[in-house]
Amino acid sequence: MSDEGLLRKLMEYMMHDSVKLQMSSTYTISNLVWHTEDGAVERQTKLRDMGVQKLLQSLLTTSDTDVNLFERLVQSHRPLS
């Protein structure tokens, strides 16, 4: 987590018009903060301090009726049957 430039780029992609970039960057963020990995608490704090939590919240309230980013991410994290 020492490369803030990379994290800032992920944040830019989270707000990009392309839903695919939004999904990819959000998925990457979710992997970075996965609670079972070493250093997760530090990464969570760093990303929260950078404003990622607010970006995630803004994506939840998007008014795009064609694509519900949150629902797509939930689907992608469900275990395979």
SEMI-461995 format. One record per residue: residue number from 1; residue in one letter; x negated, y, z of N, C-alpha, C in turn. Coordinates in steps of 0.2 Angstrom, whole numbers, plus 5000, padded with zeros to 4 digits. Each point is the difference from the previous one (the first is absolute). Layout:
SEMI-461995
<node resi="NUM" resn="a" n_px="X" n_py="Y" n_pz="Z" ca_px="X" ca_py="Y" ca_pz="Z" c_px="X" c_py="Y" c_pz="Z"/>
...
***
This chain:
SEMI-461995
<node resi="1" resn="m" n_px="4996" n_py="4994" n_pz="5000" ca_px="5004" ca_py="5006" ca_pz="5000" c_px="4996" c_py="5006" c_pz="5000"/>
<node resi="2" resn="s" n_px="4994" n_py="5000" n_pz="4998" ca_px="4995" ca_py="5005" ca_pz="5000" c_px="5001" c_py="5005" c_pz="4994"/>
<node resi="3" resn="d" n_px="5003" n_py="4997" n_pz="4995" ca_px="5001" ca_py="5004" ca_pz="4993" c_px="5006" c_py="5003" c_pz="5000"/>
<node resi="4" resn="e" n_px="5001" n_py="5007" n_pz="5003" ca_px="5006" ca_py="5003" ca_pz="5000" c_px="5002" c_py="5002" c_pz="4993"/>
<node resi="5" resn="g" n_px="4995" n_py="5001" n_pz="4995" ca_px="5002" ca_py="5001" ca_pz="4993" c_px="5005" c_py="4995" c_pz="4997"/>
<node resi="6" resn="l" n_px="4998" n_py="4994" n_pz="5002" ca_px="5004" ca_py="4994" ca_pz="4997" c_px="5007" c_py="5000" c_pz="5004"/>
<node resi="7" resn="l" n_px="5000" n_py="5002" n_pz="5006" ca_px="5007" ca_py="5000" ca_pz="5004" c_px="5004" c_py="5006" c_pz="4997"/>
<node resi="8" resn="r" n_px="4997" n_py="5005" n_pz="4999" ca_px="5004" ca_py="5006" ca_pz="4997" c_px="5002" c_py="4998" c_pz="4993"/>
<node resi="9" resn="k" n_px="4997" n_py="4997" n_pz="4996" ca_px="5002" ca_py="4998" ca_pz="4994" c_px="5006" c_py="4995" c_pz="5000"/>
<node resi="10" resn="l" n_px="5000" n_py="4996" n_pz="5005" ca_px="5006" ca_py="4995" ca_pz="5001" c_px="5006" c_py="5005" c_pz="5002"/>
<node resi="11" resn="m" n_px="4999" n_py="5005" n_pz="5004" ca_px="5005" ca_py="5004" ca_pz="5002" c_px="5003" c_py="5004" c_pz="4994"/>
<node resi="12" resn="e" n_px="4995" n_py="5002" n_pz="4995" ca_px="5003" ca_py="5003" ca_pz="4994" c_px="5004" c_py="4995" c_pz="4996"/>
<node resi="13" resn="y" n_px="4998" n_py="4994" n_pz="5000" ca_px="5004" ca_py="4995" ca_pz="4996" c_px="5007" c_py="4999" c_pz="5003"/>
<node resi="14" resn="m" n_px="5000" n_py="5000" n_pz="5007" ca_px="5006" ca_py="4999" ca_pz="5003" c_px="5005" c_py="5006" c_pz="4998"/>
<node resi="15" resn="m" n_px="4998" n_py="5005" n_pz="4998" ca_px="5005" ca_py="5006" ca_pz="4998" c_px="5000" c_py="5001" c_pz="4992"/>
<node resi="16" resn="h" n_px="4997" n_py="4995" n_pz="4997" ca_px="5000" ca_py="5001" ca_pz="4992" c_px="5007" c_py="4998" c_pz="4998"/>
<node resi="17" resn="d" n_px="5001" n_py="5003" n_pz="4994" ca_px="5007" ca_py="4998" ca_pz="4996" c_px="5001" c_py="4993" c_pz="4999"/>
<node resi="18" resn="s" n_px="4994" n_py="4997" n_pz="4998" ca_px="5000" ca_py="4993" ca_pz="4998" c_px="5002" c_py="4995" c_pz="5006"/>
<node resi="19" resn="v" n_px="5006" n_py="4997" n_pz="5000" ca_px="5002" ca_py="4995" ca_pz="5005" c_px="4995" c_py="4995" c_pz="5001"/>
<node resi="20" resn="k" n_px="4997" n_py="4997" n_pz="4995" ca_px="4995" ca_py="4995" ca_pz="5001" c_px="4994" c_py="5002" c_pz="5004"/>
<node resi="21" resn="l" n_px="4998" n_py="5006" n_pz="4999" ca_px="4994" ca_py="5003" ca_pz="5004" c_px="5002" c_py="5001" c_pz="5007"/>
<node resi="22" resn="q" n_px="5007" n_py="5002" n_pz="5001" ca_px="5002" ca_py="5001" ca_pz="5007" c_px="5000" c_py="4993" c_pz="5003"/>
<node resi="23" resn="m" n_px="5003" n_py="4995" n_pz="4997" ca_px="5000" ca_py="4993" ca_pz="5003" c_px="4993" c_py="4998" c_pz="5001"/>
<node resi="24" resn="s" n_px="4996" n_py="5000" n_pz="4996" ca_px="4993" ca_py="4997" ca_pz="5001" c_px="4996" c_py="5004" c_pz="5005"/>
<node resi="25" resn="s" n_px="5001" n_py="5006" n_pz="5001" ca_px="4996" ca_py="5004" ca_pz="5005" c_px="5003" c_py="4999" c_pz="5007"/>
<node resi="26" resn="t" n_px="5007" n_py="4999" n_pz="5000" ca_px="5003" ca_py="4998" ca_pz="5006" c_px="4999" c_py="4993" c_pz="5003"/>
<node resi="27" resn="y" n_px="4999" n_py="4996" n_pz="4995" ca_px="4999" ca_py="4993" ca_pz="5001" c_px="4992" c_py="5000" c_pz="5003"/>
<node resi="28" resn="t" n_px="4996" n_py="5004" n_pz="4997" ca_px="4993" ca_py="5000" ca_pz="5002" c_px="5000" c_py="5003" c_pz="5008"/>
<node resi="29" resn="i" n_px="5003" n_py="5005" n_pz="5001" ca_px="5001" ca_py="5003" ca_pz="5007" c_px="5002" c_py="4994" c_pz="5005"/>
<node resi="30" resn="s" n_px="5005" n_py="4997" n_pz="4998" ca_px="5003" ca_py="4994" ca_pz="5004" c_px="4995" c_py="4995" c_pz="5002"/>
<node resi="31" resn="n" n_px="4995" n_py="4999" n_pz="4995" ca_px="4995" ca_py="4995" ca_pz="5001" c_px="4995" c_py="5003" c_pz="5005"/>
<node resi="32" resn="l" n_px="4998" n_py="5006" n_pz="4999" ca_px="4995" ca_py="5003" ca_pz="5004" c_px="5002" c_py="5000" c_pz="5008"/>
<node resi="33" resn="v" n_px="5007" n_py="5001" n_pz="5001" ca_px="5002" ca_py="5001" ca_pz="5007" c_px="5003" c_py="4993" c_pz="5003"/>
<node resi="34" resn="w" n_px="4999" n_py="4995" n_pz="4996" ca_px="5003" ca_py="4993" ca_pz="5002" c_px="4997" c_py="4999" c_pz="5007"/>
<node resi="35" resn="h" n_px="5004" n_py="4999" n_pz="5005" ca_px="4999" ca_py="4999" ca_pz="5007" c_px="4995" c_py="4994" c_pz="5002"/>
<node resi="36" resn="t" n_px="5000" n_py="4995" n_pz="4997" ca_px="4996" ca_py="4995" ca_pz="5002" c_px="4993" c_py="5000" c_pz="4997"/>
<node resi="37" resn="e" n_px="4998" n_py="5005" n_pz="4997" ca_px="4993" ca_py="5001" ca_pz="4997" c_px="4996" c_py="5004" c_pz="5005"/>
<node resi="38" resn="d" n_px="4993" n_py="4999" n_pz="5001" ca_px="4996" ca_py="5003" ca_pz="5004" c_px="5000" c_py="5008" c_pz="4998"/>
<node resi="39" resn="g" n_px="5000" n_py="5004" n_pz="5004" ca_px="5000" ca_py="5007" ca_pz="4999" c_px="5006" c_py="5003" c_pz="4998"/>
<node resi="40" resn="a" n_px="5006" n_py="4997" n_pz="5000" ca_px="5006" ca_py="5002" ca_pz="4998" c_px="5002" c_py="5006" c_pz="5004"/>
<node resi="41" resn="v" n_px="4999" n_py="5000" n_pz="5006" ca_px="5003" ca_py="5006" ca_pz="5004" c_px="4996" c_py="5007" c_pz="4998"/>
<node resi="42" resn="e" n_px="4993" n_py="4999" n_pz="4999" ca_px="4997" ca_py="5006" ca_pz="4998" c_px="5002" c_py="5002" c_pz="4993"/>
<node resi="43" resn="r" n_px="5001" n_py="4995" n_pz="4995" ca_px="5003" ca_py="5002" ca_pz="4994" c_px="5007" c_py="5004" c_pz="5000"/>
<node resi="44" resn="q" n_px="5004" n_py="4997" n_pz="5004" ca_px="5007" ca_py="5003" ca_pz="5001" c_px="4999" c_py="5007" c_pz="5003"/>
<node resi="45" resn="t" n_px="4996" n_py="5001" n_pz="5004" ca_px="4999" ca_py="5007" ca_pz="5003" c_px="4997" c_py="5005" c_pz="4995"/>
<node resi="46" resn="k" n_px="4995" n_py="4997" n_pz="4996" ca_px="4997" ca_py="5004" ca_pz="4995" c_px="5005" c_py="5003" c_pz="4995"/>
<node resi="47" resn="l" n_px="5004" n_py="4995" n_pz="4997" ca_px="5005" ca_py="5001" ca_pz="4995" c_px="5005" c_py="5004" c_pz="5003"/>
<node resi="48" resn="r" n_px="5002" n_py="4999" n_pz="5006" ca_px="5006" ca_py="5005" ca_pz="5003" c_px="4997" c_py="5007" c_pz="5001"/>
<node resi="49" resn="d" n_px="4994" n_py="5001" n_pz="5002" ca_px="4997" ca_py="5006" ca_pz="5000" c_px="4999" c_py="5004" c_pz="4994"/>
<node resi="50" resn="m" n_px="4999" n_py="4996" n_pz="4994" ca_px="5000" ca_py="5003" ca_pz="4994" c_px="5007" c_py="5001" c_pz="4997"/>
<node resi="51" resn="g" n_px="5005" n_py="4998" n_pz="5003" ca_px="5007" ca_py="5002" ca_pz="4997" c_px="5003" c_py="4994" c_pz="4996"/>
<node resi="52" resn="v" n_px="4998" n_py="4994" n_pz="5000" ca_px="5003" ca_py="4995" ca_pz="4997" c_px="5006" c_py="4998" c_pz="5002"/>
<node resi="53" resn="q" n_px="5001" n_py="5000" n_pz="5007" ca_px="5007" ca_py="4998" ca_pz="5003" c_px="5005" c_py="5005" c_pz="4997"/>
<node resi="54" resn="k" n_px="4999" n_py="5006" n_pz="5000" ca_px="5005" ca_py="5005" ca_pz="4997" c_px="5001" c_py="4999" c_pz="4992"/>
<node resi="55" resn="l" n_px="4995" n_py="4998" n_pz="4997" ca_px="5001" ca_py="4998" ca_pz="4993" c_px="5005" c_py="4994" c_pz="4999"/>
<node resi="56" resn="l" n_px="4999" n_py="4995" n_pz="5004" ca_px="5004" ca_py="4994" ca_pz="5000" c_px="5007" c_py="5001" c_pz="5002"/>
<node resi="57" resn="q" n_px="5001" n_py="5005" n_pz="5005" ca_px="5007" ca_py="5002" ca_pz="5002" c_px="5003" c_py="5003" c_pz="4994"/>
<node resi="58" resn="s" n_px="4996" n_py="5004" n_pz="4996" ca_px="5003" ca_py="5004" ca_pz="4995" c_px="5002" c_py="4995" c_pz="4994"/>
<node resi="59" resn="l" n_px="4996" n_py="4995" n_pz="4999" ca_px="5002" ca_py="4995" ca_pz="4995" c_px="5007" c_py="4996" c_pz="5002"/>
<node resi="60" resn="l" n_px="5001" n_py="4999" n_pz="5006" ca_px="5006" ca_py="4997" ca_pz="5003" c_px="5006" c_py="5004" c_pz="4998"/>
<node resi="61" resn="t" n_px="4999" n_py="5007" n_pz="5000" ca_px="5006" ca_py="5004" ca_pz="4998" c_px="5001" c_py="5003" c_pz="4993"/>
<node resi="62" resn="t" n_px="4996" n_py="4996" n_pz="4996" ca_px="5000" ca_py="5002" ca_pz="4993" c_px="5007" c_py="5000" c_pz="4997"/>
<node resi="63" resn="s" n_px="5002" n_py="5004" n_pz="4996" ca_px="5006" ca_py="5001" ca_pz="4997" c_px="5001" c_py="4996" c_pz="4993"/>
<node resi="64" resn="d" n_px="4995" n_py="4997" n_pz="4998" ca_px="4999" ca_py="4996" ca_pz="4994" c_px="5005" c_py="4994" c_pz="5000"/>
<node resi="65" resn="t" n_px="5006" n_py="5000" n_pz="4996" ca_px="5005" ca_py="4995" ca_pz="5001" c_px="4998" c_py="4994" c_pz="4996"/>
<node resi="66" resn="d" n_px="4995" n_py="5001" n_pz="4995" ca_px="4998" ca_py="4994" ca_pz="4996" c_px="4996" c_py="4995" c_pz="5003"/>
<node resi="67" resn="v" n_px="4996" n_py="5003" n_pz="5005" ca_px="4995" ca_py="4996" ca_pz="5003" c_px="5000" c_py="5001" c_pz="5007"/>
<node resi="68" resn="n" n_px="5000" n_py="4995" n_pz="5004" ca_px="5000" ca_py="5001" ca_pz="5007" c_px="4993" c_py="4997" c_pz="5002"/>
<node resi="69" resn="l" n_px="4995" n_py="5004" n_pz="5001" ca_px="4993" ca_py="4998" ca_pz="5002" c_px="5000" c_py="4995" c_pz="5006"/>
<node resi="70" resn="f" n_px="5004" n_py="5002" n_pz="5005" ca_px="4999" ca_py="4997" ca_pz="5006" c_px="5003" c_py="4993" c_pz="4999"/>
<node resi="71" resn="e" n_px="5006" n_py="4999" n_pz="4997" ca_px="5002" ca_py="4993" ca_pz="4998" c_px="4995" c_py="4996" c_pz="4996"/>
<node resi="72" resn="r" n_px="4997" n_py="5003" n_pz="4996" ca_px="4995" ca_py="4996" ca_pz="4996" c_px="4995" c_py="4998" c_pz="5004"/>
<node resi="73" resn="l" n_px="4997" n_py="5004" n_pz="5004" ca_px="4995" ca_py="4998" ca_pz="5005" c_px="5002" c_py="4994" c_pz="5005"/>
<node resi="74" resn="v" n_px="5006" n_py="5001" n_pz="5002" ca_px="5002" ca_py="4995" ca_pz="5005" c_px="5001" c_py="4993" c_pz="4996"/>
<node resi="75" resn="q" n_px="5002" n_py="5000" n_pz="4994" ca_px="5001" ca_py="4994" ca_pz="4996" c_px="4993" c_py="4997" c_pz="4999"/>
<node resi="76" resn="s" n_px="4995" n_py="5004" n_pz="4999" ca_px="4993" ca_py="4998" ca_pz="4998" c_px="4996" c_py="4997" c_pz="5006"/>
<node resi="77" resn="h" n_px="5003" n_py="5002" n_pz="5006" ca_px="4997" ca_py="4997" ca_pz="5006" c_px="5003" c_py="4994" c_pz="5003"/>
<node resi="78" resn="r" n_px="5006" n_py="4998" n_pz="4997" ca_px="5003" ca_py="4994" ca_pz="5002" c_px="4996" c_py="4994" c_pz="4998"/>
<node resi="79" resn="p" n_px="5000" n_py="4995" n_pz="5005" ca_px="4997" ca_py="4994" ca_pz="4998" c_px="5003" c_py="4996" c_pz="4995"/>
<node resi="80" resn="l" n_px="4996" n_py="4996" n_pz="4996" ca_px="5003" ca_py="4996" ca_pz="4995" c_px="5004" c_py="4994" c_pz="5003"/>
<node resi="81" resn="s" n_px="5005" n_py="4998" n_pz="4997" ca_px="5004" ca_py="4995" ca_pz="5003" c_px="4997" c_py="4993" c_pz="4997"/>
***
